[in-house]
Amino acid sequence: MNSVRLMTWNIHGAFGRNPRFDLDRVIALVKSHAPDIVALQEIDSRSVQAEVGNPFDMLQAALGSHGIGARTVVTADGEYGQALISRWPLENTQIHDLSYPEREPRRAICTDVATPFGPLRVIATHLGLTLRERRSQAIALLSMLGRLDRPTVALGDFNDWLWAGSVRRSLARALPGFSRLRTFPARLPLFQLDRIYLSPASALIGSCTDYRARELSDHLPVIADIAV
């Protein structure tokens, strides 16, 4: 079977779990799952000493030959945002601004990954905290999907725990295959904030999480194998 392994993880260390933002441990956990494509959220260089290096560059160098970072906050202290990293080349890549007025800036990375089995459209994102902004952002994500003439994936931290009028309900109509794993809070997961959606639904082979991540972040990762 022509399969691709995907992974998404919000790597922000919270509640003192990873106070020094230990990227070596983050990288080791990601590598242990050998993802072909990984989306990482809450990459933050603002609390990292300059001599340690830039987390965006370090993660890219360690996890894949191709990738792109989407910085949502850039200050004199550093950068904050997300990244999509791939074993294979990225084509037609765009970074879309999903920001909602008076809310934290948000982005979506949209690209076609040139897998050995054919193109795979991938959208990686980190959505907002309020229902109103997520509704606006869901509409924007749907417009990025195109004609769905190739296998298509949307993955990331969707910050979505409701059903009525939710991102989940909107995306599931277009991308009917999706993971169903509880990922937040990592110590006692109650909510399915982090997800992988895909079309066609039959392409989802299986998905899992990794409870070792609770020592590094307040989110658990989602790992999924899909057929392309």
mmCIF file of the C-alpha atoms, coordinates in Angstrom:
data_MODEL
# 
_entry.id   MODEL 
# 
loop_
_atom_site.group_PDB 
_atom_site.id 
_atom_site.type_symbol 
_atom_site.label_atom_id 
_atom_site.label_alt_id 
_atom_site.label_comp_id 
_atom_site.label_asym_id 
_atom_site.label_entity_id 
_atom_site.label_seq_id 
_atom_site.pdbx_PDB_ins_code 
_atom_site.Cartn_x 
_atom_site.Cartn_y 
_atom_site.Cartn_z 
_atom_site.occupancy 
_atom_site.B_iso_or_equiv 
_atom_site.pdbx_formal_charge 
_atom_site.auth_seq_id 
_atom_site.auth_comp_id 
_atom_site.auth_asym_id 
_atom_site.auth_atom_id 
_atom_site.pdbx_PDB_model_num 
ATOM 1   C CA . MET A 1 1   ? 0.000   0.000  0.000  1.00 0.00 ? 1   MET A CA 1 
ATOM 2   C CA . ASN A 1 2   ? 1.209   3.515  -0.829 1.00 0.00 ? 2   ASN A CA 1 
ATOM 3   C CA . SER A 1 3   ? 1.029   5.083  2.629  1.00 0.00 ? 3   SER A CA 1 
ATOM 4   C CA . VAL A 1 4   ? 2.091   8.407  4.116  1.00 0.00 ? 4   VAL A CA 1 
ATOM 5   C CA . ARG A 1 5   ? 2.532   9.095  7.821  1.00 0.00 ? 5   ARG A CA 1 
ATOM 6   C CA . LEU A 1 6   ? 1.267   12.446 9.096  1.00 0.00 ? 6   LEU A CA 1 
ATOM 7   C CA . MET A 1 7   ? 1.786   14.044 12.489 1.00 0.00 ? 7   MET A CA 1 
ATOM 8   C CA . THR A 1 8   ? 0.490   17.201 14.140 1.00 0.00 ? 8   THR A CA 1 
ATOM 9   C CA . TRP A 1 9   ? 1.533   18.523 17.542 1.00 0.00 ? 9   TRP A CA 1 
ATOM 10  C CA . ASN A 1 10  ? 1.216   21.737 19.489 1.00 0.00 ? 10  ASN A CA 1 
ATOM 11  C CA . ILE A 1 11  ? 4.647   21.691 21.156 1.00 0.00 ? 11  ILE A CA 1 
ATOM 12  C CA . HIS A 1 12  ? 4.246   24.593 23.563 1.00 0.00 ? 12  HIS A CA 1 
ATOM 13  C CA . GLY A 1 13  ? 5.527   23.669 27.009 1.00 0.00 ? 13  GLY A CA 1 
ATOM 14  C CA . ALA A 1 14  ? 2.935   24.649 29.606 1.00 0.00 ? 14  ALA A CA 1 
ATOM 15  C CA . PHE A 1 15  ? 2.449   24.368 33.380 1.00 0.00 ? 15  PHE A CA 1 
ATOM 16  C CA . GLY A 1 16  ? 6.211   24.015 33.843 1.00 0.00 ? 16  GLY A CA 1 
ATOM 17  C CA . ARG A 1 17  ? 6.454   20.789 31.845 1.00 0.00 ? 17  ARG A CA 1 
ATOM 18  C CA . ASN A 1 18  ? 9.058   22.096 29.427 1.00 0.00 ? 18  ASN A CA 1 
ATOM 19  C CA . PRO A 1 19  ? 10.159  25.419 30.950 1.00 0.00 ? 19  PRO A CA 1 
ATOM 20  C CA . ARG A 1 20  ? 13.381  25.598 28.954 1.00 0.00 ? 20  ARG A CA 1 
ATOM 21  C CA . PHE A 1 21  ? 11.628  24.620 25.730 1.00 0.00 ? 21  PHE A CA 1 
ATOM 22  C CA . ASP A 1 22  ? 13.833  21.537 25.355 1.00 0.00 ? 22  ASP A CA 1 
ATOM 23  C CA . LEU A 1 23  ? 13.775  21.086 21.578 1.00 0.00 ? 23  LEU A CA 1 
ATOM 24  C CA . ASP A 1 24  ? 16.024  18.034 21.692 1.00 0.00 ? 24  ASP A CA 1 
ATOM 25  C CA . ARG A 1 25  ? 13.313  16.066 23.509 1.00 0.00 ? 25  ARG A CA 1 
ATOM 26  C CA . VAL A 1 26  ? 10.636  17.424 21.192 1.00 0.00 ? 26  VAL A CA 1 
ATOM 27  C CA . ILE A 1 27  ? 12.664  16.393 18.148 1.00 0.00 ? 27  ILE A CA 1 
ATOM 28  C CA . ALA A 1 28  ? 13.351  12.952 19.615 1.00 0.00 ? 28  ALA A CA 1 
ATOM 29  C CA . LEU A 1 29  ? 9.660   12.281 20.187 1.00 0.00 ? 29  LEU A CA 1 
ATOM 30  C CA . VAL A 1 30  ? 8.712   13.388 16.679 1.00 0.00 ? 30  VAL A CA 1 
ATOM 31  C CA . LYS A 1 31  ? 11.486  11.285 15.144 1.00 0.00 ? 31  LYS A CA 1 
ATOM 32  C CA . SER A 1 32  ? 10.357  8.213  17.089 1.00 0.00 ? 32  SER A CA 1 
ATOM 33  C CA . HIS A 1 33  ? 7.210   8.177  14.926 1.00 0.00 ? 33  HIS A CA 1 
ATOM 34  C CA . ALA A 1 34  ? 9.097   8.789  11.651 1.00 0.00 ? 34  ALA A CA 1 
ATOM 35  C CA . PRO A 1 35  ? 6.450   11.053 10.091 1.00 0.00 ? 35  PRO A CA 1 
ATOM 36  C CA . ASP A 1 36  ? 6.741   11.888 6.409  1.00 0.00 ? 36  ASP A CA 1 
ATOM 37  C CA . ILE A 1 37  ? 4.924   15.183 7.026  1.00 0.00 ? 37  ILE A CA 1 
ATOM 38  C CA . VAL A 1 38  ? 4.700   16.963 10.380 1.00 0.00 ? 38  VAL A CA 1 
ATOM 39  C CA . ALA A 1 39  ? 2.813   20.110 11.384 1.00 0.00 ? 39  ALA A CA 1 
ATOM 40  C CA . LEU A 1 40  ? 3.997   21.827 14.562 1.00 0.00 ? 40  LEU A CA 1 
ATOM 41  C CA . GLN A 1 41  ? 2.260   24.675 16.346 1.00 0.00 ? 41  GLN A CA 1 
ATOM 42  C CA . GLU A 1 42  ? 3.384   27.202 18.977 1.00 0.00 ? 42  GLU A CA 1 
ATOM 43  C CA . ILE A 1 43  ? 7.011   27.248 17.976 1.00 0.00 ? 43  ILE A CA 1 
ATOM 44  C CA . ASP A 1 44  ? 8.457   30.063 20.072 1.00 0.00 ? 44  ASP A CA 1 
ATOM 45  C CA . SER A 1 45  ? 11.947  31.539 19.954 1.00 0.00 ? 45  SER A CA 1 
ATOM 46  C CA . ARG A 1 46  ? 11.130  34.394 22.340 1.00 0.00 ? 46  ARG A CA 1 
ATOM 47  C CA . SER A 1 47  ? 12.081  32.401 25.426 1.00 0.00 ? 47  SER A CA 1 
ATOM 48  C CA . VAL A 1 48  ? 15.117  30.707 23.853 1.00 0.00 ? 48  VAL A CA 1 
ATOM 49  C CA . GLN A 1 49  ? 18.602  32.068 24.390 1.00 0.00 ? 49  GLN A CA 1 
ATOM 50  C CA . ALA A 1 50  ? 20.248  33.243 21.175 1.00 0.00 ? 50  ALA A CA 1 
ATOM 51  C CA . GLU A 1 51  ? 23.183  30.865 21.468 1.00 0.00 ? 51  GLU A CA 1 
ATOM 52  C CA . VAL A 1 52  ? 20.826  27.881 21.495 1.00 0.00 ? 52  VAL A CA 1 
ATOM 53  C CA . GLY A 1 53  ? 19.579  28.695 17.999 1.00 0.00 ? 53  GLY A CA 1 
ATOM 54  C CA . ASN A 1 54  ? 16.309  29.507 16.286 1.00 0.00 ? 54  ASN A CA 1 
ATOM 55  C CA . PRO A 1 55  ? 13.669  26.783 16.895 1.00 0.00 ? 55  PRO A CA 1 
ATOM 56  C CA . PHE A 1 56  ? 12.206  27.189 13.405 1.00 0.00 ? 56  PHE A CA 1 
ATOM 57  C CA . ASP A 1 57  ? 15.608  26.461 11.852 1.00 0.00 ? 57  ASP A CA 1 
ATOM 58  C CA . MET A 1 58  ? 16.458  23.680 14.298 1.00 0.00 ? 58  MET A CA 1 
ATOM 59  C CA . LEU A 1 59  ? 13.194  21.813 13.761 1.00 0.00 ? 59  LEU A CA 1 
ATOM 60  C CA . GLN A 1 60  ? 13.484  22.118 9.997  1.00 0.00 ? 60  GLN A CA 1 
ATOM 61  C CA . ALA A 1 61  ? 17.069  20.845 9.968  1.00 0.00 ? 61  ALA A CA 1 
ATOM 62  C CA . ALA A 1 62  ? 16.221  17.881 12.202 1.00 0.00 ? 62  ALA A CA 1 
ATOM 63  C CA . LEU A 1 63  ? 12.882  16.706 10.837 1.00 0.00 ? 63  LEU A CA 1 
ATOM 64  C CA . GLY A 1 64  ? 12.736  17.050 7.075  1.00 0.00 ? 64  GLY A CA 1 
ATOM 65  C CA . SER A 1 65  ? 14.355  18.108 3.841  1.00 0.00 ? 65  SER A CA 1 
ATOM 66  C CA . HIS A 1 66  ? 11.570  20.537 2.940  1.00 0.00 ? 66  HIS A CA 1 
ATOM 67  C CA . GLY A 1 67  ? 9.372   22.881 4.912  1.00 0.00 ? 67  GLY A CA 1 
ATOM 68  C CA . ILE A 1 68  ? 8.018   26.313 5.596  1.00 0.00 ? 68  ILE A CA 1 
ATOM 69  C CA . GLY A 1 69  ? 7.434   28.341 8.730  1.00 0.00 ? 69  GLY A CA 1 
ATOM 70  C CA . ALA A 1 70  ? 4.515   30.702 9.269  1.00 0.00 ? 70  ALA A CA 1 
ATOM 71  C CA . ARG A 1 71  ? 5.448   33.369 11.800 1.00 0.00 ? 71  ARG A CA 1 
ATOM 72  C CA . THR A 1 72  ? 2.399   34.973 13.377 1.00 0.00 ? 72  THR A CA 1 
ATOM 73  C CA . VAL A 1 73  ? 4.300   37.132 15.863 1.00 0.00 ? 73  VAL A CA 1 
ATOM 74  C CA . VAL A 1 74  ? 7.687   38.735 15.166 1.00 0.00 ? 74  VAL A CA 1 
ATOM 75  C CA . THR A 1 75  ? 9.217   40.975 17.852 1.00 0.00 ? 75  THR A CA 1 
ATOM 76  C CA . ALA A 1 76  ? 12.640  42.120 18.958 1.00 0.00 ? 76  ALA A CA 1 
ATOM 77  C CA . ASP A 1 77  ? 12.632  39.146 21.358 1.00 0.00 ? 77  ASP A CA 1 
ATOM 78  C CA . GLY A 1 78  ? 12.023  36.525 18.672 1.00 0.00 ? 78  GLY A CA 1 
ATOM 79  C CA . GLU A 1 79  ? 9.357   34.751 16.646 1.00 0.00 ? 79  GLU A CA 1 
ATOM 80  C CA . TYR A 1 80  ? 6.261   32.673 17.291 1.00 0.00 ? 80  TYR A CA 1 
ATOM 81  C CA . GLY A 1 81  ? 4.150   30.576 14.958 1.00 0.00 ? 81  GLY A CA 1 
ATOM 82  C CA . GLN A 1 82  ? 3.890   27.215 13.231 1.00 0.00 ? 82  GLN A CA 1 
ATOM 83  C CA . ALA A 1 83  ? 5.698   25.116 10.654 1.00 0.00 ? 83  ALA A CA 1 
ATOM 84  C CA . LEU A 1 84  ? 5.034   22.363 8.130  1.00 0.00 ? 84  LEU A CA 1 
ATOM 85  C CA . ILE A 1 85  ? 7.968   20.030 7.511  1.00 0.00 ? 85  ILE A CA 1 
ATOM 86  C CA . SER A 1 86  ? 8.091   17.309 4.849  1.00 0.00 ? 86  SER A CA 1 
ATOM 87  C CA . ARG A 1 87  ? 10.277  14.495 3.616  1.00 0.00 ? 87  ARG A CA 1 
ATOM 88  C CA . TRP A 1 88  ? 9.301   15.480 0.056  1.00 0.00 ? 88  TRP A CA 1 
ATOM 89  C CA . PRO A 1 89  ? 9.218   18.765 -1.901 1.00 0.00 ? 89  PRO A CA 1 
ATOM 90  C CA . LEU A 1 90  ? 6.461   21.325 -1.413 1.00 0.00 ? 90  LEU A CA 1 
ATOM 91  C CA . GLU A 1 91  ? 4.825   22.926 -4.449 1.00 0.00 ? 91  GLU A CA 1 
ATOM 92  C CA . ASN A 1 92  ? 2.417   25.851 -4.937 1.00 0.00 ? 92  ASN A CA 1 
ATOM 93  C CA . THR A 1 93  ? 2.934   26.828 -1.293 1.00 0.00 ? 93  THR A CA 1 
ATOM 94  C CA . GLN A 1 94  ? 1.003   29.746 0.158  1.00 0.00 ? 94  GLN A CA 1 
ATOM 95  C CA . ILE A 1 95  ? 0.627   31.190 3.650  1.00 0.00 ? 95  ILE A CA 1 
ATOM 96  C CA . HIS A 1 96  ? -2.897  32.499 4.241  1.00 0.00 ? 96  HIS A CA 1 
ATOM 97  C CA . ASP A 1 97  ? -3.731  35.096 6.867  1.00 0.00 ? 97  ASP A CA 1 
ATOM 98  C CA . LEU A 1 98  ? -6.674  33.871 8.964  1.00 0.00 ? 98  LEU A CA 1 
ATOM 99  C CA . SER A 1 99  ? -6.465  36.640 11.552 1.00 0.00 ? 99  SER A CA 1 
ATOM 100 C CA . TYR A 1 100 ? -9.690  37.936 13.085 1.00 0.00 ? 100 TYR A CA 1 
ATOM 101 C CA . PRO A 1 101 ? -10.035 41.544 14.255 1.00 0.00 ? 101 PRO A CA 1 
ATOM 102 C CA . GLU A 1 102 ? -8.688  42.172 17.756 1.00 0.00 ? 102 GLU A CA 1 
ATOM 103 C CA . ARG A 1 103 ? -7.637  38.550 18.183 1.00 0.00 ? 103 ARG A CA 1 
ATOM 104 C CA . GLU A 1 104 ? -4.256  36.801 18.090 1.00 0.00 ? 104 GLU A CA 1 
ATOM 105 C CA . PRO A 1 105 ? -2.863  36.537 14.524 1.00 0.00 ? 105 PRO A CA 1 
ATOM 106 C CA . ARG A 1 106 ? -3.465  33.176 12.857 1.00 0.00 ? 106 ARG A CA 1 
ATOM 107 C CA . ARG A 1 107 ? -2.136  31.582 9.667  1.00 0.00 ? 107 ARG A CA 1 
ATOM 108 C CA . ALA A 1 108 ? -2.704  28.550 7.454  1.00 0.00 ? 108 ALA A CA 1 
ATOM 109 C CA . ILE A 1 109 ? -0.037  26.911 5.313  1.00 0.00 ? 109 ILE A CA 1 
ATOM 110 C CA . CYS A 1 110 ? -1.442  25.450 2.078  1.00 0.00 ? 110 CYS A CA 1 
ATOM 111 C CA . THR A 1 111 ? 0.782   23.363 -0.177 1.00 0.00 ? 111 THR A CA 1 
ATOM 112 C CA . ASP A 1 112 ? 0.966   20.358 -2.479 1.00 0.00 ? 112 ASP A CA 1 
ATOM 113 C CA . VAL A 1 113 ? 3.405   17.731 -1.252 1.00 0.00 ? 113 VAL A CA 1 
ATOM 114 C CA . ALA A 1 114 ? 5.094   15.840 -4.085 1.00 0.00 ? 114 ALA A CA 1 
ATOM 115 C CA . THR A 1 115 ? 4.950   12.343 -2.572 1.00 0.00 ? 115 THR A CA 1 
ATOM 116 C CA . PRO A 1 116 ? 6.330   9.376  -4.561 1.00 0.00 ? 116 PRO A CA 1 
ATOM 117 C CA . PHE A 1 117 ? 2.710   8.247  -4.983 1.00 0.00 ? 117 PHE A CA 1 
ATOM 118 C CA . GLY A 1 118 ? 1.383   11.502 -6.421 1.00 0.00 ? 118 GLY A CA 1 
ATOM 119 C CA . PRO A 1 119 ? 0.491   14.974 -5.125 1.00 0.00 ? 119 PRO A CA 1 
ATOM 120 C CA . LEU A 1 120 ? -1.062  15.379 -1.694 1.00 0.00 ? 120 LEU A CA 1 
ATOM 121 C CA . ARG A 1 121 ? -2.672  18.704 -0.799 1.00 0.00 ? 121 ARG A CA 1 
ATOM 122 C CA . VAL A 1 122 ? -1.912  19.654 2.800  1.00 0.00 ? 122 VAL A CA 1 
ATOM 123 C CA . ILE A 1 123 ? -3.272  22.506 4.883  1.00 0.00 ? 123 ILE A CA 1 
ATOM 124 C CA . ALA A 1 124 ? -1.663  23.067 8.292  1.00 0.00 ? 124 ALA A CA 1 
ATOM 125 C CA . THR A 1 125 ? -3.162  25.557 10.713 1.00 0.00 ? 125 THR A CA 1 
ATOM 126 C CA . HIS A 1 126 ? -3.713  26.746 14.280 1.00 0.00 ? 126 HIS A CA 1 
ATOM 127 C CA . LEU A 1 127 ? -7.129  28.308 14.777 1.00 0.00 ? 127 LEU A CA 1 
ATOM 128 C CA . GLY A 1 128 ? -8.405  30.886 17.257 1.00 0.00 ? 128 GLY A CA 1 
ATOM 129 C CA . LEU A 1 129 ? -9.883  30.558 20.712 1.00 0.00 ? 129 LEU A CA 1 
ATOM 130 C CA . THR A 1 130 ? -13.347 32.052 20.153 1.00 0.00 ? 130 THR A CA 1 
ATOM 131 C CA . LEU A 1 131 ? -16.247 30.490 18.302 1.00 0.00 ? 131 LEU A CA 1 
ATOM 132 C CA . ARG A 1 132 ? -16.787 33.520 16.089 1.00 0.00 ? 132 ARG A CA 1 
ATOM 133 C CA . GLU A 1 133 ? -13.211 33.643 14.806 1.00 0.00 ? 133 GLU A CA 1 
ATOM 134 C CA . ARG A 1 134 ? -13.109 29.886 14.239 1.00 0.00 ? 134 ARG A CA 1 
ATOM 135 C CA . ARG A 1 135 ? -16.257 30.092 12.129 1.00 0.00 ? 135 ARG A CA 1 
ATOM 136 C CA . SER A 1 136 ? -14.592 32.744 9.974  1.00 0.00 ? 136 SER A CA 1 
ATOM 137 C CA . GLN A 1 137 ? -11.420 30.686 9.761  1.00 0.00 ? 137 GLN A CA 1 
ATOM 138 C CA . ALA A 1 138 ? -13.313 27.511 8.826  1.00 0.00 ? 138 ALA A CA 1 
ATOM 139 C CA . ILE A 1 139 ? -14.848 29.309 5.846  1.00 0.00 ? 139 ILE A CA 1 
ATOM 140 C CA . ALA A 1 140 ? -11.361 30.369 4.763  1.00 0.00 ? 140 ALA A CA 1 
ATOM 141 C CA . LEU A 1 141 ? -10.029 26.825 5.111  1.00 0.00 ? 141 LEU A CA 1 
ATOM 142 C CA . LEU A 1 142 ? -12.851 25.422 2.988  1.00 0.00 ? 142 LEU A CA 1 
ATOM 143 C CA . SER A 1 143 ? -12.006 27.877 0.227  1.00 0.00 ? 143 SER A CA 1 
ATOM 144 C CA . MET A 1 144 ? -8.421  26.540 0.163  1.00 0.00 ? 144 MET A CA 1 
ATOM 145 C CA . LEU A 1 145 ? -9.462  22.947 -0.493 1.00 0.00 ? 145 LEU A CA 1 
ATOM 146 C CA . GLY A 1 146 ? -10.049 23.491 -4.198 1.00 0.00 ? 146 GLY A CA 1 
ATOM 147 C CA . ARG A 1 147 ? -11.761 20.846 -6.288 1.00 0.00 ? 147 ARG A CA 1 
ATOM 148 C CA . LEU A 1 148 ? -10.631 17.927 -4.120 1.00 0.00 ? 148 LEU A CA 1 
ATOM 149 C CA . ASP A 1 149 ? -9.220  16.305 -7.247 1.00 0.00 ? 149 ASP A CA 1 
ATOM 150 C CA . ARG A 1 150 ? -6.378  14.790 -5.250 1.00 0.00 ? 150 ARG A CA 1 
ATOM 151 C CA . PRO A 1 151 ? -5.994  13.373 -1.741 1.00 0.00 ? 151 PRO A CA 1 
ATOM 152 C CA . THR A 1 152 ? -6.348  16.316 0.642  1.00 0.00 ? 152 THR A CA 1 
ATOM 153 C CA . VAL A 1 153 ? -5.448  16.753 4.308  1.00 0.00 ? 153 VAL A CA 1 
ATOM 154 C CA . ALA A 1 154 ? -6.069  19.483 6.883  1.00 0.00 ? 154 ALA A CA 1 
ATOM 155 C CA . LEU A 1 155 ? -4.239  19.105 10.166 1.00 0.00 ? 155 LEU A CA 1 
ATOM 156 C CA . GLY A 1 156 ? -3.291  21.144 13.205 1.00 0.00 ? 156 GLY A CA 1 
ATOM 157 C CA . ASP A 1 157 ? -4.651  22.570 16.438 1.00 0.00 ? 157 ASP A CA 1 
ATOM 158 C CA . PHE A 1 158 ? -8.229  23.575 15.643 1.00 0.00 ? 158 PHE A CA 1 
ATOM 159 C CA . ASN A 1 159 ? -9.078  24.692 19.212 1.00 0.00 ? 159 ASN A CA 1 
ATOM 160 C CA . ASP A 1 160 ? -12.497 23.215 18.579 1.00 0.00 ? 160 ASP A CA 1 
ATOM 161 C CA . TRP A 1 161 ? -14.466 21.372 21.261 1.00 0.00 ? 161 TRP A CA 1 
ATOM 162 C CA . LEU A 1 162 ? -18.043 22.209 20.271 1.00 0.00 ? 162 LEU A CA 1 
ATOM 163 C CA . TRP A 1 163 ? -20.224 20.489 17.682 1.00 0.00 ? 163 TRP A CA 1 
ATOM 164 C CA . ALA A 1 164 ? -23.036 22.865 16.740 1.00 0.00 ? 164 ALA A CA 1 
ATOM 165 C CA . GLY A 1 165 ? -21.673 25.340 14.203 1.00 0.00 ? 165 GLY A CA 1 
ATOM 166 C CA . SER A 1 166 ? -18.171 24.128 14.854 1.00 0.00 ? 166 SER A CA 1 
ATOM 167 C CA . VAL A 1 167 ? -15.111 23.804 12.652 1.00 0.00 ? 167 VAL A CA 1 
ATOM 168 C CA . ARG A 1 168 ? -15.436 20.046 13.021 1.00 0.00 ? 168 ARG A CA 1 
ATOM 169 C CA . ARG A 1 169 ? -18.891 20.004 11.501 1.00 0.00 ? 169 ARG A CA 1 
ATOM 170 C CA . SER A 1 170 ? -17.881 22.296 8.618  1.00 0.00 ? 170 SER A CA 1 
ATOM 171 C CA . LEU A 1 171 ? -14.674 20.499 7.698  1.00 0.00 ? 171 LEU A CA 1 
ATOM 172 C CA . ALA A 1 172 ? -16.120 17.012 8.053  1.00 0.00 ? 172 ALA A CA 1 
ATOM 173 C CA . ARG A 1 173 ? -18.502 17.696 5.167  1.00 0.00 ? 173 ARG A CA 1 
ATOM 174 C CA . ALA A 1 174 ? -15.572 18.278 2.789  1.00 0.00 ? 174 ALA A CA 1 
ATOM 175 C CA . LEU A 1 175 ? -12.988 16.062 4.502  1.00 0.00 ? 175 LEU A CA 1 
ATOM 176 C CA . PRO A 1 176 ? -15.034 13.160 5.885  1.00 0.00 ? 176 PRO A CA 1 
ATOM 177 C CA . GLY A 1 177 ? -12.137 11.111 7.220  1.00 0.00 ? 177 GLY A CA 1 
ATOM 178 C CA . PHE A 1 178 ? -10.753 12.355 10.537 1.00 0.00 ? 178 PHE A CA 1 
ATOM 179 C CA . SER A 1 179 ? -9.000  11.344 13.727 1.00 0.00 ? 179 SER A CA 1 
ATOM 180 C CA . ARG A 1 180 ? -11.033 11.129 16.934 1.00 0.00 ? 180 ARG A CA 1 
ATOM 181 C CA . LEU A 1 181 ? -8.353  11.288 19.616 1.00 0.00 ? 181 LEU A CA 1 
ATOM 182 C CA . ARG A 1 182 ? -8.567  13.375 22.774 1.00 0.00 ? 182 ARG A CA 1 
ATOM 183 C CA . THR A 1 183 ? -5.457  15.517 23.014 1.00 0.00 ? 183 THR A CA 1 
ATOM 184 C CA . PHE A 1 184 ? -6.051  18.296 25.560 1.00 0.00 ? 184 PHE A CA 1 
ATOM 185 C CA . PRO A 1 185 ? -5.166  18.765 28.346 1.00 0.00 ? 185 PRO A CA 1 
ATOM 186 C CA . ALA A 1 186 ? -2.346  16.275 27.967 1.00 0.00 ? 186 ALA A CA 1 
ATOM 187 C CA . ARG A 1 187 ? -2.417  15.035 31.575 1.00 0.00 ? 187 ARG A CA 1 
ATOM 188 C CA . LEU A 1 188 ? -6.090  14.077 31.358 1.00 0.00 ? 188 LEU A CA 1 
ATOM 189 C CA . PRO A 1 189 ? -7.253  14.491 27.748 1.00 0.00 ? 189 PRO A CA 1 
ATOM 190 C CA . LEU A 1 190 ? -10.873 15.590 27.428 1.00 0.00 ? 190 LEU A CA 1 
ATOM 191 C CA . PHE A 1 191 ? -11.026 17.502 24.141 1.00 0.00 ? 191 PHE A CA 1 
ATOM 192 C CA . GLN A 1 192 ? -10.186 16.635 20.543 1.00 0.00 ? 192 GLN A CA 1 
ATOM 193 C CA . LEU A 1 193 ? -8.484  19.954 19.787 1.00 0.00 ? 193 LEU A CA 1 
ATOM 194 C CA . ASP A 1 194 ? -5.768  18.505 17.554 1.00 0.00 ? 194 ASP A CA 1 
ATOM 195 C CA . ARG A 1 195 ? -7.003  16.676 14.492 1.00 0.00 ? 195 ARG A CA 1 
ATOM 196 C CA . ILE A 1 196 ? -6.212  15.318 11.073 1.00 0.00 ? 196 ILE A CA 1 
ATOM 197 C CA . TYR A 1 197 ? -8.980  15.597 8.448  1.00 0.00 ? 197 TYR A CA 1 
ATOM 198 C CA . LEU A 1 198 ? -8.767  14.039 4.997  1.00 0.00 ? 198 LEU A CA 1 
ATOM 199 C CA . SER A 1 199 ? -10.519 13.188 1.770  1.00 0.00 ? 199 SER A CA 1 
ATOM 200 C CA . PRO A 1 200 ? -11.370 10.579 0.736  1.00 0.00 ? 200 PRO A CA 1 
ATOM 201 C CA . ALA A 1 201 ? -12.453 9.110  4.057  1.00 0.00 ? 201 ALA A CA 1 
ATOM 202 C CA . SER A 1 202 ? -11.325 5.643  2.973  1.00 0.00 ? 202 SER A CA 1 
ATOM 203 C CA . ALA A 1 203 ? -7.725  6.875  2.862  1.00 0.00 ? 203 ALA A CA 1 
ATOM 204 C CA . LEU A 1 204 ? -7.434  6.897  6.664  1.00 0.00 ? 204 LEU A CA 1 
ATOM 205 C CA . ILE A 1 205 ? -5.626  3.708  7.648  1.00 0.00 ? 205 ILE A CA 1 
ATOM 206 C CA . GLY A 1 206 ? -5.336  4.452  11.361 1.00 0.00 ? 206 GLY A CA 1 
ATOM 207 C CA . SER A 1 207 ? -4.374  7.049  13.961 1.00 0.00 ? 207 SER A CA 1 
ATOM 208 C CA . CYS A 1 208 ? -2.824  7.174  17.411 1.00 0.00 ? 208 CYS A CA 1 
ATOM 209 C CA . THR A 1 209 ? -1.330  9.504  20.000 1.00 0.00 ? 209 THR A CA 1 
ATOM 210 C CA . ASP A 1 210 ? 1.709   9.369  22.306 1.00 0.00 ? 210 ASP A CA 1 
ATOM 211 C CA . TYR A 1 211 ? 1.283   9.913  26.020 1.00 0.00 ? 211 TYR A CA 1 
ATOM 212 C CA . ARG A 1 212 ? 4.995   10.582 26.464 1.00 0.00 ? 212 ARG A CA 1 
ATOM 213 C CA . ALA A 1 213 ? 4.245   14.043 25.081 1.00 0.00 ? 213 ALA A CA 1 
ATOM 214 C CA . ARG A 1 214 ? 2.526   15.034 28.335 1.00 0.00 ? 214 ARG A CA 1 
ATOM 215 C CA . GLU A 1 215 ? 6.008   15.641 29.779 1.00 0.00 ? 215 GLU A CA 1 
ATOM 216 C CA . LEU A 1 216 ? 6.690   18.279 27.107 1.00 0.00 ? 216 LEU A CA 1 
ATOM 217 C CA . SER A 1 217 ? 3.434   20.024 26.250 1.00 0.00 ? 217 SER A CA 1 
ATOM 218 C CA . ASP A 1 218 ? -0.143  20.560 27.332 1.00 0.00 ? 218 ASP A CA 1 
ATOM 219 C CA . HIS A 1 219 ? -1.225  18.927 24.035 1.00 0.00 ? 219 HIS A CA 1 
ATOM 220 C CA . LEU A 1 220 ? -0.801  15.355 22.842 1.00 0.00 ? 220 LEU A CA 1 
ATOM 221 C CA . PRO A 1 221 ? 0.184   14.754 19.211 1.00 0.00 ? 221 PRO A CA 1 
ATOM 222 C CA . VAL A 1 222 ? -1.891  12.991 16.586 1.00 0.00 ? 222 VAL A CA 1 
ATOM 223 C CA . ILE A 1 223 ? -0.193  10.543 14.242 1.00 0.00 ? 223 ILE A CA 1 
ATOM 224 C CA . ALA A 1 224 ? -2.056  9.085  11.259 1.00 0.00 ? 224 ALA A CA 1 
ATOM 225 C CA . ASP A 1 225 ? -1.248  6.786  8.360  1.00 0.00 ? 225 ASP A CA 1 
ATOM 226 C CA . ILE A 1 226 ? -3.108  7.469  5.141  1.00 0.00 ? 226 ILE A CA 1 
ATOM 227 C CA . ALA A 1 227 ? -3.236  5.773  1.762  1.00 0.00 ? 227 ALA A CA 1 
ATOM 228 C CA . VAL A 1 228 ? -2.293  7.932  -1.236 1.00 0.00 ? 228 VAL A CA 1 
# 
